[in-house]
Amino acid sequence: MLKWAQFFTETVGAGVDGDLSLFLDTINEEQHFWGSSIVSSHKDSQASGGVSVPVTAVTMSTIFKTKMRST
């Protein structure tokens, strides 16, 4: 049973593994930049100027497999 999962700043949870762009929310400091999104048309990432960074997408299946191999 998975008790917790930890995502690092260079990864995002997604439906498929692979590389993608994370479009950053740079305007909602009070909400800890909650509007960052893998969807380029998200209103907060667009209002932030469309700034993006490369990230690695991982599925929960990959996390489970990696965790099982390391225990």
Contacts in CASP RR format, 6 or more apart in sequence:
PFRMAT RR
TARGET T0000
AUTHOR 0000-0000-0000
METHOD contacts of the structure
MODEL  1
MLKWAQFFTETVGAGVDGDLSLFLDTINEEQHFWGSSIVSSHKDSQASGG
VSVPVTAVTMSTIFKTKMRST
2 60 0 8 1.000
2 63 0 8 1.000
2 64 0 8 1.000
2 67 0 8 1.000
5 60 0 8 1.000
5 63 0 8 1.000
7 13 0 8 1.000
7 58 0 8 1.000
10 55 0 8 1.000
10 56 0 8 1.000
11 55 0 8 1.000
11 56 0 8 1.000
11 57 0 8 1.000
11 58 0 8 1.000
12 20 0 8 1.000
12 22 0 8 1.000
12 38 0 8 1.000
12 55 0 8 1.000
12 56 0 8 1.000
12 57 0 8 1.000
12 58 0 8 1.000
13 57 0 8 1.000
13 58 0 8 1.000
13 59 0 8 1.000
13 60 0 8 1.000
14 20 0 8 1.000
14 38 0 8 1.000
14 57 0 8 1.000
14 58 0 8 1.000
14 59 0 8 1.000
15 57 0 8 1.000
15 59 0 8 1.000
16 57 0 8 1.000
16 59 0 8 1.000
17 56 0 8 1.000
17 57 0 8 1.000
17 58 0 8 1.000
17 59 0 8 1.000
17 62 0 8 1.000
18 56 0 8 1.000
18 57 0 8 1.000
18 58 0 8 1.000
19 54 0 8 1.000
19 55 0 8 1.000
19 56 0 8 1.000
19 57 0 8 1.000
20 38 0 8 1.000
20 54 0 8 1.000
20 55 0 8 1.000
20 57 0 8 1.000
21 38 0 8 1.000
21 40 0 8 1.000
21 52 0 8 1.000
21 53 0 8 1.000
21 54 0 8 1.000
21 55 0 8 1.000
22 36 0 8 1.000
22 37 0 8 1.000
22 38 0 8 1.000
22 52 0 8 1.000
22 53 0 8 1.000
22 54 0 8 1.000
22 55 0 8 1.000
23 36 0 8 1.000
23 37 0 8 1.000
23 38 0 8 1.000
23 39 0 8 1.000
23 40 0 8 1.000
23 42 0 8 1.000
23 45 0 8 1.000
23 46 0 8 1.000
23 48 0 8 1.000
23 50 0 8 1.000
23 51 0 8 1.000
23 52 0 8 1.000
24 33 0 8 1.000
24 36 0 8 1.000
24 45 0 8 1.000
24 48 0 8 1.000
24 50 0 8 1.000
24 51 0 8 1.000
24 52 0 8 1.000
24 53 0 8 1.000
25 33 0 8 1.000
25 34 0 8 1.000
25 35 0 8 1.000
25 36 0 8 1.000
25 37 0 8 1.000
25 42 0 8 1.000
25 44 0 8 1.000
25 45 0 8 1.000
25 48 0 8 1.000
26 33 0 8 1.000
26 48 0 8 1.000
26 49 0 8 1.000
26 51 0 8 1.000
27 33 0 8 1.000
27 44 0 8 1.000
27 47 0 8 1.000
27 48 0 8 1.000
28 34 0 8 1.000
28 35 0 8 1.000
28 44 0 8 1.000
34 44 0 8 1.000
35 42 0 8 1.000
35 44 0 8 1.000
35 45 0 8 1.000
36 44 0 8 1.000
36 45 0 8 1.000
37 44 0 8 1.000
37 45 0 8 1.000
38 57 0 8 1.000
39 45 0 8 1.000
40 46 0 8 1.000
40 50 0 8 1.000
40 52 0 8 1.000
45 51 0 8 1.000
45 52 0 8 1.000
END
